[in-house]
Amino acid sequence: MTSRERRILRLLRDLDAPAQEQLLAFAEFLQARGKTQNSPGEMVEPSTVAPVAGESVVGAIKRLRQSYPMLEAKQLLGDTANLMSRHAVGGASAEEVIAELEALFVLHYTRYRELRSE
């Protein structure tokens, strides 16, 4: 294990469970950033991945990233992180935040389609 990996592990261990989930969601979000492999003019339709019963906010983010692989993660990062914080720190319900995440992804997909149709 490298010193960087040990440092990340120490930081993770010092966080409470909700903050750990937020950190993991953020790391997965960063990992997915830039992995879109579509050509600039190619239109890709979302593949609907159904939510599971009792889905967590982190699970919803993963599901939405699978459903909308054509979207750039870095463009969603700020809003997604804010919504995750509202849930993990602010106490917003998972259901409320998941609904807002779904709307956010639909909005970004609409923009994606508009840019491709110009």
N, C-alpha and C positions, 0 to 999 in steps of 0.2 A: 504494500500500500504506500502510495506517495505521501509526501508531507501535505500536499493540497487535499488529498482524499481524507487524511486523518483530521485535518482542520475542518472540513465540511462535516465529517461525522461528529466531531466535538460540538460544533454549532447545532447540528440536528438534535443531539442528545440533550442540549440545554433548553430546548424549546418545549412548550406544552403540546399536547396532541393536536389541537386545532392549528397551531402555528406550524407543526411538522407537516400536516396535510397541505397547508398553503405553500410551504417551501417545496414540497414534492411536486405540486401542481405547477409551480413556477418553473422548476427545473425541467419538467416534461414539456412545458410550453416552449422553453428556450431550445430544448433538443429538437423540437419539431420545426422551429423557425428555419426558414430557408430551404425546407425539404420539398417544396413544390417543384414538380418537374414538367409543368405544362409549358408549351410554347406560348408566347405572348398573345396570339390571336385565337388559340384553341379554347373552346367553350367546354367546360366540364360541369356536368350536373351532379348535385349532391346525392349521396347514397344514404338513405334514411336508416339509421341505426336506432332501433327502438330502445327507450329507457327501460331499465329494470326496476322492479318494485323496491321502494326504499332507497333510490339512487342518491348518492352523496353529490355534493357540489363538484368535488374532484372527479368523480365518476362521470358526471354530466359533461365536464370539460373534455375528458378523454373521448366520450361518445361523440360530442360535437366536432372534435378535431377529426375523428374517423369519418363522420358524415360529410364534412366540408374540407377535404384535404387540399382543395385548390386555393383556399384562403391563406394569406401570408400571416403567420403567427405573430410577427412583430407588429402588424397593424391592429391586431386584437389585444395585444398584451396589456396596454394600459387599462382599458375598460374591463378586461377579464380579471386583472389583478385587483381593481377597485371593487368589483362585485365579490370576489373571493374574500377580500378584507371585510366587506360589509357583513358577510356571513360569519367568518372566523372570529373577528374582533368586535364587530358591531352588533352581533346577535340577530341579524336578519335570518328568517327561516330558510332552510334549504330549498323548499318548494318555490318561494318567492324569488330567490336568487337564480335558481335553475330556469324559471320562466323568463327572467331578464336575460340570462345567457343565451337561451334559445332565440329570443328576439334580436339580440345583438348579432348572432351568427347569421340570421336571416337578413338583417340590414346590410351586413358586410357582403353577403352573397349577392344581394340586389345591386350593390355598387360594383361588384366584380362583373356581373352580367352587363351592366351599363357600360363599363369601360371596354368590354370585349365587343360590344355591338356598335361602337362608334366607328 
